[in-house]
Amino acid sequence: MKIYLLGFMGAGKSTVGRRLAQKLNYRFIDMDEVIEKEEGLSVSELFNIKGEEWFRGREGELLHELASIGENLVISTGGGVPCFGKNMEQMNTTGFTIYLELSVQALFKRLKTSRKSDRPLLKAKSDEELLDFIKTRLEEREVFYRQAKLVFPAENIQFDQLINSIAT
């Protein structure tokens, strides 16, 4: 079984994914980390050097590779993965998709304090620009995120509740 974690940047996909994989005794894969390791560059550097179009294409290729692996996986997708090509359809067909849902304000609080330099789409944004960016981009992406098999409120995540939701 494959469990795909979806959500906006800062939603906690990697953190939740690691803990969920450990509890379920599945292998954890962070798509951003795989691409960074393959290329020897950070996501931010890849955006700057190869561009977003290249990066989104590589995400799609990696998703296809992961979907064909015959083992139990928890996969943390990049925030944009569900929004390109037929990625959302592929994830829903090959596994169980979970949207880690957070409010605009919760995302703003997390992203404001995170290292913006590690997030290429947030570089050099003022607080006002960051808040506007989150509102706009989340509105665009929720159309895809809400196609997940489970929409899970992730502001104060309870892992036992999440595991029970997956099991039913």
Secondary structure, DSSP 8 states (H G I E B T S, - for coil): -EEEEE-STTS-HHHHHHHHHHHHT-EEEEHHHHHHHHHTS-HHHHHHHHHHHHHHHHHHHHHHHHHT--S-EEEE--TTGGGSTTHHHHHHHHSEEEEEE--HHHHHHHHHHS-GGG-TTTTT--HHHHHHHHHHHHHHHHHHHTTSSEEEE-TT--HHHHHHHHH-
